[in-house]
Amino acid sequence: MKSHPSPEQLIDYSHGELAPGEDAAVLLHLEGCVPCRARYDEEASLSEALRNFAHASECELPAGVRASIFSAVDPSRVQPGWTARLAAWLRPAVAIPVAAAVLIAAFAGYDSATHRSRTMIDAAYYLDDHAALTSAVPFNEGNIVPTALFTTENADGTQ
Amino acid sequence: MARNSGLAFFAAILLGATPAPPPAADLLREAMTAPQRVSYVGEVQVLSIGPQHADATIYRVEHRAPDLTRRWYMAPQDLYGDSVVSRGSTTYSIDVKRQRVVVSQGEDADEEIAARGNFDILMNNYNAVYAPDENVSGRIVHVVLLNNKYTGQTTMRVHIDARTNLVLERQQYATNGSLIAQTRVEQIRYTNSIPAALFQIPSGMQRVEGAAHGQESTDVEQVISSAGFDARVPKYLPEGFSPIAGDVVSIKNVPTLHLIYSDGIRTVSLFQNEKDAAVDLSHYHAISTTVADHPAHYVEDGPTVLLAWADGNRHFALVGELSLAELEKIGASVLP
């Protein structure tokens, strides 16, 4: 990482929310950058203070409250029938996203079935090979310019 | 007869006249092997002319007989400073901009045998006749026309140095008579003092293997049977064309069969694989067409046309200096 991490990156870093590569880059930067380390320590101490305050403010519910909530919930009333469950599924708010997801999945499946990671062979290879094998034809020089001088691609298709 | 022509030869020398050239076919045969005997330096201009535009390549050439050659590219700009050194059957493409040397291995002995066989194919399909002598770079050249026996059209003009038998100029024509390729050697100087150091490969550059072109073989039936799949061959070829070579090569782990057909001058290659490996035409201006109702695309690279299409998982590419119509006809005959 050449530039200093942003305040948002430092906050995300302190909470372990960065992607592994970015996390490693910020860690490496902090080890060598005193100003950023100071900003991070400041951020970390602020987070710690907030966490301590929240912990100190937590209150246990009175012993009878939790029991009365559970007893108020009647299992026969919270288990709807199959028609009610179907109706719930058919609500537009649920049905439309589900239908969209099904369509996307179907299209993706069709697309991957028809275009599944197809290997592509550069046309330059064919032109080059044609020229190479025609060099035995009388008065044919074969490759005037080898394709190797025009491309960075190696023979095995790697760069 | 031989004694008479010998006497005529010496008489011509004594009289200071240019000796009568041998039969055109014999001169062509001599010209094919002249670089094995003649060392020279010069400048070569190559024109490749497509239907829409032409490409020019210019390079300096140093050739030390029998088999050391260096080409130093002067144009186009992208190639300026790059060079290709051929040492026997090995070719080194020296890419100065990328600081690398691409090494490609050929098969000299097989090529010689193939060249002899292909010369016979040439003579079966073309009549070699003389045109009036001309002057190229201040040198007298014999001009040989190669006329197609089936169409009567001149397909190639070869200008051969009267003293060294080296080809100094060559023009190739399409079936409609238009010029499609020209190679011309200028500023030629014959010399036997070209230092071997000129053909050294520079050190300090990354060396990479060039594209593998497979084990080229003139036993086409054997090549087809070694493809590893049920290969298809064209049922139609233009008059005079016959299979001359083939190879099977793995490109990106895809076994690809390459068959090449020729009439001695014009050539067409058929590539095929059955691994659903399509031809990537994204670097070219591809135009849509059809091959027997199958969607197809073609691109033009100078006079060379590449036609690509698929039949299920089987992908084909035809490459040749033939018209699109002829390639489409060949392609249609490849399909079952």
HADDOCK unambig.tbl for C-alpha pairs under 7 A between the chains (distance, minus, plus):
assign (segid A and resid 118 and name CA) (segid B and resid 276 and name CA) 6.63 0.50 0.50
assign (segid A and resid 118 and name CA) (segid B and resid 277 and name CA) 6.12 0.50 0.50
assign (segid A and resid 119 and name CA) (segid B and resid 277 and name CA) 4.75 0.50 0.50
assign (segid A and resid 119 and name CA) (segid B and resid 278 and name CA) 6.60 0.50 0.50
assign (segid A and resid 120 and name CA) (segid B and resid 277 and name CA) 5.39 0.50 0.50
assign (segid A and resid 120 and name CA) (segid B and resid 278 and name CA) 5.04 0.50 0.50
assign (segid A and resid 120 and name CA) (segid B and resid 279 and name CA) 5.69 0.50 0.50
assign (segid A and resid 120 and name CA) (segid B and resid 280 and name CA) 5.33 0.50 0.50
assign (segid A and resid 121 and name CA) (segid B and resid 277 and name CA) 6.59 0.50 0.50
assign (segid A and resid 121 and name CA) (segid B and resid 278 and name CA) 6.19 0.50 0.50
assign (segid A and resid 121 and name CA) (segid B and resid 279 and name CA) 4.94 0.50 0.50
assign (segid A and resid 121 and name CA) (segid B and resid 280 and name CA) 5.29 0.50 0.50
assign (segid A and resid 122 and name CA) (segid B and resid 279 and name CA) 5.90 0.50 0.50
assign (segid A and resid 122 and name CA) (segid B and resid 280 and name CA) 4.55 0.50 0.50
assign (segid A and resid 122 and name CA) (segid B and resid 281 and name CA) 6.63 0.50 0.50
assign (segid A and resid 123 and name CA) (segid B and resid 279 and name CA) 5.72 0.50 0.50
assign (segid A and resid 123 and name CA) (segid B and resid 280 and name CA) 5.57 0.50 0.50
assign (segid A and resid 123 and name CA) (segid B and resid 281 and name CA) 5.74 0.50 0.50
assign (segid A and resid 127 and name CA) (segid B and resid 319 and name CA) 6.79 0.50 0.50
assign (segid A and resid 129 and name CA) (segid B and resid 213 and name CA) 6.33 0.50 0.50
assign (segid A and resid 130 and name CA) (segid B and resid 269 and name CA) 6.04 0.50 0.50
assign (segid A and resid 130 and name CA) (segid B and resid 319 and name CA) 6.84 0.50 0.50
assign (segid A and resid 136 and name CA) (segid B and resid 111 and name CA) 5.61 0.50 0.50
assign (segid A and resid 136 and name CA) (segid B and resid 114 and name CA) 6.04 0.50 0.50
assign (segid A and resid 136 and name CA) (segid B and resid 115 and name CA) 4.82 0.50 0.50
assign (segid A and resid 137 and name CA) (segid B and resid 115 and name CA) 5.90 0.50 0.50
assign (segid A and resid 137 and name CA) (segid B and resid 118 and name CA) 5.88 0.50 0.50
assign (segid A and resid 137 and name CA) (segid B and resid 264 and name CA) 6.20 0.50 0.50
assign (segid A and resid 137 and name CA) (segid B and resid 265 and name CA) 6.61 0.50 0.50
assign (segid A and resid 138 and name CA) (segid B and resid 32 and name CA) 6.86 0.50 0.50
assign (segid A and resid 138 and name CA) (segid B and resid 115 and name CA) 6.31 0.50 0.50
assign (segid A and resid 138 and name CA) (segid B and resid 118 and name CA) 6.72 0.50 0.50
assign (segid A and resid 138 and name CA) (segid B and resid 119 and name CA) 6.08 0.50 0.50
assign (segid A and resid 138 and name CA) (segid B and resid 264 and name CA) 6.71 0.50 0.50
assign (segid A and resid 138 and name CA) (segid B and resid 265 and name CA) 6.80 0.50 0.50
assign (segid A and resid 139 and name CA) (segid B and resid 32 and name CA) 6.96 0.50 0.50
assign (segid A and resid 148 and name CA) (segid B and resid 93 and name CA) 6.93 0.50 0.50
assign (segid A and resid 148 and name CA) (segid B and resid 102 and name CA) 6.65 0.50 0.50
assign (segid A and resid 149 and name CA) (segid B and resid 93 and name CA) 6.74 0.50 0.50
assign (segid A and resid 149 and name CA) (segid B and resid 95 and name CA) 5.84 0.50 0.50
assign (segid A and resid 154 and name CA) (segid B and resid 210 and name CA) 6.96 0.50 0.50
assign (segid A and resid 155 and name CA) (segid B and resid 209 and name CA) 6.55 0.50 0.50
assign (segid A and resid 155 and name CA) (segid B and resid 210 and name CA) 5.45 0.50 0.50
assign (segid A and resid 155 and name CA) (segid B and resid 211 and name CA) 4.18 0.50 0.50
assign (segid A and resid 155 and name CA) (segid B and resid 212 and name CA) 6.70 0.50 0.50
assign (segid A and resid 156 and name CA) (segid B and resid 251 and name CA) 6.85 0.50 0.50
assign (segid A and resid 156 and name CA) (segid B and resid 252 and name CA) 5.95 0.50 0.50
assign (segid A and resid 157 and name CA) (segid B and resid 252 and name CA) 6.32 0.50 0.50
